[in-house]
């Protein structure tokens, strides 16, 4: 199996002259195998189990009460909230409901009201990511916000990203502990954007969640334990979410400017699959089949492993590299890439401040 370079800087030129018909042929094979068919029973069970776990977490929070054992509950609730976010992801991709209205209703109830993540903001951001994965100008997930994703970004960086970029591989996991708060704040900031639909409803549900969440913490716990619970819950939530998404694209080839390979190559060559068993599938919510998910975003999660067999064989048939690795190796590749990206910022002497 051919794999891309560990720390590629740009999209392989040999991959650019692709034929759009390649994807059409693959789609026919996938459709003929019945893998685009919805799985209502699966989602009924999954939604029920995640909902029960979420409810159990809050019940345990109340029952444990004024005790430092509540920090164990905070960690458990971080995991359940991340699982809720994964369900929201599947709902937003219309893997659960065919129609837009029930999709949006559940997305806002689960996202905004349930865990404080703005559905409208996330959907817009994630749609742009799927259309142009790893494109430095078009994919918001590789925008040079705090972390830098290419040496081009590193050389042009200023301020905090430039400072952090020198050691970003070592700071990556600690910084993920701030991801949860950043996700909440990003949803709030997006309410100023007129392109977000139903901003009033989005804002009401979002701030309603924040008010209920904080009220519950300070009603059940004294101030010191409430702040500790808040810190642990949000830090573990951010860390877990980051660990779910980091293996998917980080360290894979990036695109810039007018780089526009055909759809199949754009999705396959910028994505990484993660091998593993049932526990990996559960922990990563099926996103370890990232290549198949990007090729067929509305495919139900339980169908992705079956699609993988077809997609992997087809990529070999048309000579398109298909990258798959273990979970630990995926993090190693991502961290190696981040370290490589920061190399220009670690250069000593007169070149250090060169743009």
N, C-alpha and C positions, 0 to 999 in steps of 0.2 A: 504494500500500500504506500503510495507516494504521499509525503507530507510536506507542507510548506515550510519555509525557513523559520527558525525559532523566533527571530526578531526582524521580520521583514519591514522595510520602510515604505514600500508602496506596492501597488497591485502588479503582479507579474505581467509583463507586456505580452507574453505568449498566450495569456488568457483572454485578451481583449477581442479578438475577431471571432466571437462566438455566434452561433446561429440560433435565432429565436425558436426555430422549430425543435430544438433539443428539448426545451421545456414542455412543449405541446405533446411530444411523444411520451415523455415521462408522466405527464398528467394523465394521459390516456391509460397507461399501465396502472397508475394508482387508482384511478376511478374504476377501472375494470376489476380491480381487487376489492372494491367496495370500501375503501379506507376513508372516503370523505363522508360516509354515512354517520349521522349523529348517534351518540350513545347516551340516551336519556337515563337509563338505569344506572350507568356508571356515575353520572353527575348527580343523580338523586342521592346515591349512597355517599359520594364524596362530599357533597354540600352538607349532608346530614352529619357526617362524622366531624367535619371541620367546625360546623356550628355547635355540636355537642362539646368539642374540645374548648372552643372559645367560651362557652357558657360555664363549663367546669372551671376554667381559669378564673373567671370573675367570682364564682362561688367560693373557690379556695381562698381567694384574696380576702373575702369577707370573713370566712371561717377562721383563717389563721390570725387575722386582725393584727393587734399591736404586738408584733414579734418580729425579730430580725429574720425569722424563717420566711418572711414575706418576700425576701429577695430571691428565694428559690422559685416562688410563685411568679415573680417578675420575669425570670428567665423562661419559665414555661410559657408565660403569656407572650413573650417575644416570639417564640416559635409558633404559637398558634396564630398570632397576628400576621406573621410571614406566610403561613399557610392560607390565611384568608386572602392576602394579597395575591397569591398564586391562583386562587380561585377567581378573583377579580380579573386577573390577566386572561384566563380562559373565557370568561364571560364576555369581556371586551372584544375578543377575537371572534365572537359569535359561534363558539364551539358548543355553547349550551342552548341558546335560543336563536332561531332563524331570523326573527323580526327585530328591528332596531329598538322599538319602544321598550319591550320587556328587558332587553339588554341594557339600555340606559338606566332604567329604573333600578334593576338589581345592582348595576355598577355603582350608582350613587348611594344606594342604601348600604351596600357592603363596603365600598371604598370611603366615601365622605363620612357617613354617619358611623360606620362600624369601626374603622381603624384610622380615620383622619387623613386619608390619602385622596386628593382631589381627582375624581374620575375624568372630568373634562380636560384638565391639564395633562394628566397621564396619557389619555387616549391620543391627544394631539402629538405629544412628544414621541410616544411609542410608534405611532403611524409613520412619522417622519423617519424614525430609526429603521423600520422595516423596509421602507422604500429605498433607502440609501445606506445600508449598514456599513459602518466604518469609513464613511466619506467625511473627511475632516471639515468640510464646509457645510454639509447637508445633514449629517447625523448628529443630533444633539447629545448623544451618549459619548461622543469623542470630542466634544468641544473642550478647549483648554480652559476649564474653570479653575479647579485647584490642581488636579493632576494633568500631566502632559502625556500625549499619546503618540507623538512622533518627534523626531529630532528637528523637523521644520518648526513645529510648535515650540520646542524648547529654545531654539535660537531666537524666536520672535517674542518670547515670554518676558514679562516684567512683573515686578512686585512679588506677591506671595507665591504664585505658581513657580516663578523662577527660583525663589528661595527653597521651596519644598521640592522642586524638581530634581535638585542635586541628590537627594536621598529618598526619593519617592517610593522606591521599591521597599525600603526598610520601614517607611511610614504608612504603607498601603493599608495593612490590617488595622492599625490604630485609628487611621482616618475613617475607616468604614464604620467605626462606632459613632461617628457624627452623621452618617448617612440618613438615619431615621429622622433626625431633626431637620435635615436638609430637605427631605421629601415632604415633610409637613409644611415647611416654610415656602417651598417652591409652589405648592398648591395655593397657598395664601397669596403669594405674589402674582400668580397667574390670574387672580380675580380682577386685576386691573386691566387685563387684556380683553378688549372688546370682541375678539374672535372666539372667546370661550362662550359656549352656549349656556343659557340659563344660569348666568352668573349669580343672580339672587338666590336661587335654590341651592346652587353649589356652595355658596358662602354660608347660607343658613345651616345647612347640614354639617359643613366643616366646623364652623365655630360652635355649633351645638355639641358636636363630639368633644371638642377641646374643653368646653365648659363642664360637660358631664364627667369627663375623664378626671379633670382636676378636682372637681367637687367630690367625686368618689374617693380619690386618694386622701384628701385632707379631712374627709368625714370619718374615714375608717382608721387612719394612721395619724400619729403626732407628726409635727412638721419635719423632724429629722428623718424619720423613717419614710415619710411621704416623698421627700426630695431624693432619698436614696433609692426608693422604688422607681421613681421617675427616671433617674440616671441609669439604673441597671436595665430597666425595661427598654428604654429608647436605644441604649448602647448595644444591647444584645440583638434587638430588632434590626438595627442598621448593619451590624456585623453579619448576621445571618442573611439578610437581603443581599448584601454585597458579595458574600460567598456563593450565593445562588447565581448571580449574574456575571461575576468576574470570569468564569471559565468560558463563557459563550463566544466572546469576540476579542477580548483583550490579548494583544500579542499576535493577532492575525493580520494579514495584509490590509493596508489602508488605501483609500482612493483620494484623489485631489482633483480640483479643476473639472475638466471635461471628461475625466475617466468614466465611461459608461459601458461596461461590459454588458452582455445580454443578461436577462433576469436570472437564469439558472446559475451562471458563473458568479454573478454579483452576490448571490446568496450563499453558494457553497464555499467559495474561496475565502470569504470573510468570516466564516463560522467554524466553530470547533465542537465536536461531539465529545461527551464524557462517558467512558465505559463504566459499567457497574451493574449491580443486581437490583433487587427490589428496594433495598434501603436507599441506594443512590437515586432511583426513580422517585421515591417518596420524598427524600430530602430536597431534591432539586425540582420537584413538581413536574417532572417530565421535560424540563428545559435542557436536560442533558442530551436530548435529541434535537439540538439546536438547528442543525442543518435541515432536517425534515420539517421542523416548525417554521423555519424561514421560507422554505419552498412552498409550504401549504399551511398558512397561519390559521385557517379555520378548521383544520383537521383535529378531531378530538384527541386529547392527550393519550388515551390508551391505545390508539391506532398508530402512534408514532413508532414504537419498536417494530411493528410489522412493515411499516413504510421504509424503515431503515434498510432492510434487506434489499428491497427493490431499488432504492436510491443509490446505495453503495455499489451494487452490481452495475447499475446504469452509468454511474460516473466512471467506473473502470472501463466500461464499454466505449465511452466517448472520450476517454483520456482526460478527465477532469480530476485533479487531486481532491481527495476526500480525507479530511483530517479528523482522527479520533484518538483519544488518549485517556489515561486514567485520571482520576480526580486530583490526586496529589501532583501528577505531572502537569495537569492543566494550570494549577496555581504556579508551579515552577516556571512554566513557559510565560505566563502573564507577568510574574515578578522579574524574570530575566529581561523581558521586553521593556518594562518600566525602567530598569537599571540602564539598559542600553540607550533608551531615549534621553535619560539625564546626563549622558556622557559629555555633551558639549558644555554643560553647565559646571562640570567638575574640572574642566580644563584650567590649568593655572597659567599665570603670566599674562601678557598683553592681549591674548585672544579671549580671555574670560568674559569680557564685556562686549565682545563683538556681536552684532545683531545677526 
